[in-house]
Amino acid sequence: MNWSHLSDRKLVRLNATLFPVSKFETELYQKYHLNPLQIEANTPDEVIPYVSDCDALFAISVSLSQVVIENLLQCRVISRLGTGTDKIDIETATQKGILVTNVPDFCVEEQADHTMALHIPPNTKAIFSF
């Protein structure tokens, strides 16, 4: 399928400094002819000027509150590049006809490892084989 028609769409990828774009992510952007604007902005006042005219918005950890979503003039999709959508005002997005997605299997193994590590009593020797 030819995805070149997406090259003229404005895509904003937030959390670009905190979570830099990976090689894999870059390869996918190239494959689908996307050229995301990579931004590190965290408050509504910082985020809104970059996203108000975007067609698609990718976010990792930033909160997308009602005020941010209300200022999205033509956005069609918000994609949470991770699990959960608790930091996104889904109700407002739905009212505006914006699809909200996430990646439910993101870092499943890493989350499990972290959980197990939190349950190891202090001064206990643990041997893990990964």
Secondary structure, DSSP 8 states (H G I E B T S, - for coil): ---GGGGGS-EEE--TTTS---HHHHHHHHHTT---EE----SHHHHHHHHTT-SEEEESS--B-HHHHHT-SS--EEEESSS--TTB-HHHHHHTT-EEEE-TTTTHHHHHHHHHHHTS-TT-------
